[in-house]
Amino acid sequence: MGTVARLLDEHVSFRCTSVDRIGVRGYIPGLQYEGGLVKFLLNRGGFIPSPALLNRNHERLVSELEALEASTGVPVVRFKRGQSKEDIARPYQDEAKVTGRPGLVLVGKAQERASSWRGFVDDTHVAHRASHPHIAWRRQSSMPDHWYFYFFDPEWGPAFIKVSTYAPYPLWCCANGHEWAKCQLTKAGIGFEALDNGLRSVEDPAAAHRICARLGAGHLRGLLARMMAVIPDPVDAHDRRAGFDWSFSIAQLEVSDTAVFDQPRRARAWFEAAIGDHLDLGRPELVSLVVDRKVV
């Protein structure tokens, strides 16, 4: 049957390691705690940090999002529970690829649970008085609309960004390193055969390895900048001067090691060998009883 190492060395026609799915979380650090939210609202000219100021920003965002829908003319979909959003959006992204018209291709909406700021009058606070009520803020569970914006990007291919119009305005971006690599191979004029999510073969395997290895944070920042330039922003220039701006962190990163065997039976043999090699995973010889008694 052969060992795992031998099968990989002798019977693999193409192998490539690449970043696969990437999930980026966007957040505004100054809006993650109550004191920062109060500063944000007072910086916007409020005499007190009233919920009305936050509601005004929410209404402004919704108005601009609806104006974006109208001006672009892209399809708008209300996602239903249980639907695959990616499957619904992909035909629009594929069409943009075929027609050579990158950009925003679909807007989706879905009610989803979130933790949002809610303000209320705290008349038990020592500073509370009728002429200057004390407003307290708490994070509470809510079910607001989340807006999905699906793009076909010339550098990344299919990607999307999701935003909420409720403070603290959580943002989520999803892209795929395999799709980025395919775009770079196409730009370099290097032929390849694509898998649904990966590469089956490449005319110049060494070039594919170099391309996959050079994917970095700068490429991801470029994608975020291009998408965020299209959609309305919860913060404006005045907010940013006061220190309220976006930060991003990678919350999900998948790495794929694709090995294409020369014959299907070699892949089956590799699977059997890998299972056999891992039967003793966890070093069972080092396992000892914590409670040496029979549980009835």
N, C-alpha and C positions, 0 to 999 in steps of 0.2 A: 504493500500500500504506500509506503514511503512516509518520511517524517514531514512535519510542518515546514521546517527549514529547507529540506530538499525539494519539496513540491514548489515552494516559492522561488527557489533558485533556478530550477530546471524547467518549470512548466508554466511560467507566467510570461505572457507576451507583452503586457504593458502594466506598469504599476505607477501610481501617483498619489502622493499625500497632499491634501488640500484642506483649507478651512471650508466648512460647509455652511450651515445656517448660523447667522449672527443676529443676536437680539440686543439692541441698545436702549437703555432707559435714559430718558431725559427728565431733568428736574431743575427747579429753581431753588437753590439752597436757602435763600432768605425767606421762602414761603413754607418751610417745613416745620416751623415752630411758631407759637402764638405771638411772641414778641416781634418776630420778623414780619408776620402778617400785619400787625398793628402799625409798624413802621411803614410798610408798603402802602397802606390805606391813608395814613396821615401825610405821606409824601405826595399823594395824589390830591392834596388840598382839603382833606376832610378835617372838620373841627373836632370830631370824635371818630373813632374807627367803626363807622356804622356799616351794618350789612348792606345798606342801600348802595354804598360805594362798590362793594363786591358785585352786587347784582347788576349795577350799571356796566361794569366791565364784562360780565357774562352776556348781557344783551348786546353789547358792542361786538363781541366775538361772534355770536350767533348771526348777527346782521351781516358781518363781513364774510362769514362762511357761506351764507345763503347768496350773497352777491357774487362770490367766487363761483358757485354752482351755475348761476345764471349767465355769467360772463364767459365761462369756458364752454358751456353746452355739453359737458361730459355726462354720461349716464349716472344716475343716482339710484342706489339700491338700499332698501331697508332690509337688513339681514334678519332672517328668522332663526329662532332657536334651533340648534342642531345642524344648520347649514354649514358647509365648508366654505368659508369666505375666500380662501385661496383658489378653490376650484371655480368659483363664480368670477373672480377677477382675472384669472389667467388668460382666458380667450381675448380679453381686451388688451392685455399686455402683449400677447403674441401678435395680435393685429398691428399694434404700434411698431413692433419689430419688423414685420413684413413690409409695412408701408413706409418705414423709415421716418416715423413721426414720433420721436420720444417726448416724454412729458407726462402730465397728469392724464390718466385714461379712465378712471372710475372713482366715484365718491360713494362710500358706504356708511350707513349709520346702524348702530346697535346699542340697545340699552344694556349696560354692564355695571356690575357692582364696583363701587369705588369708595375711597375714604376722602371725604370732602370737608372743608371748613364750614361750620355753621355758627353764627353769632346770636347771642341773646343778651337781654338786659339782666344784669346780676344786681338786684336791689339789696342783696345781703352784704355787698362789698362796702368796706368802710369809706371808700371814695365816692360812693354813689350818692347823687342828689338829683332832684327833679330837673334842674337847669343844666346839669352835665351828667347824664346817665352813664354808668359804668357798663361797658360792653365786654362780655367775656366770649372767648372763642374756643370751640372744641371740634376735634375731628370726629365725624360721624359717618356711618355707613349710608350710602345713597345709591340710586340707580339712574344716573344721568345718561344722556345720549353720548356715545363716543363716536367720533368722526374718523373714518378710515379714508386715507388718500393713497390710491394705488398708482404707481408710476412705472413707466418704462424708461430707465436711465441709460444713456449711451455708454456709460462706463460699467454699470452694474447689472443691466438688464432689469428683470422684475424686482420691485422693492415696494414697500409701503411704510407709511407713517400714520400713527394713531394718536389723536389728541382728545382731551376732555375740556369742555368750556367751564368746568367748575374748579375753583382753586383747591389745591395748589397746582393745577394744570399738568397732571402727569402726561408724559409723552412716551411712546414706544415706537421704535423703528426696527424693521426686520429686513434683512438682505441675505444674499447667499454667495459665499466665496466661489463656488463652482461656476455660478453665472458670471461673476466678475472675470474669472479665468477664461471663460468662453469668449467674452467680449474682447479681452486682450489678445487672444489667439486670432480672432477674426480681424482685428485691427492690424496685426502683424502679418496677415496673409498666410498664416500657418493652418493647413487643413486638419480637421479633426472629425471624429465620429462621436456624437454626443450620446450619453445615456440620459434618462429622464432627470437624474440629479447627479451628474458626474461626466467623466470622459471615458469612452471605451477604447479609443485609439487616437494617436496624434502623429502627424507626419514627422515632427521633430520632437521626440520625447524629452530630450534635454532642455529644449526651450520651454516646454510645458512645466517641467520641474522648476526652472528659474522663475517663470511667471507666478506660479503658485506660491513660491517662497517669498516673493517680494511684496505680497499683499500686507499692508500696514495700516496703522491708525489714520494716517493722512488721507488715504483713499476713502476711508469711512467718513471722516470729517467732511470731505468734499461732497459725498452723497448727501449727508445731513444738510449741508449748507444749500445745496441745490433744491432739495425738497422743501426746506423751511422758508426759502425765499418765495415760494409759491403760496403757501398757506398763511392765514392771519396769525399774528403773534399775540399771546396774552400780555406780553410786556412791550412797552414802547421805548424810544430813545431816552425819555425822561426817567423811566424806571431803571434802565441800564446804568445811567449816570449815578443813580442812587445805590447801585450795587446789586440790583435784581436782574440777573442774567442767567442763561442756561448753563448747566453742567451736564456731562454725559458720562455714563459708565456702561461697560459691557456686562450685561446680565446673563447672557447665554452665548456660548461659543462651542460649536461642534466641529470636530476634526474628522475627516474621512480618509481612510487608507484604502484606495481602490486597487484591487489586483484582478487582472483579466487573465484567466487561464487559457491555455492553447486548446484544451478539450474539456467538455462538460464533466467527464468522469474524473478529471484531475481536481476540479472544484469539489466534487463529492468526496474524494479521497482526503482532500485538505480538511474538509469539515469533520470527517470521522477522526482524523489524526488530532485535530484541535480539541475535540471532545475528550479523546483518550488522554491527552497531555494535561487536561485540567480536572480530571477526576479527583485528584488529591489537592486541589487548590485550597489554600488556607492552612497548610502544614498540619494535618490531623494528628501527626505524631507528637505535636506539642500541646494538644488539647487535653485538659484535665477536668475532672468533675468539680464543680463549685459546691454543689449540695449532694453529698454521697448518700442518698436515700431514695427509696422507691416512692413515687407519688401515686397514691391510689385514687 
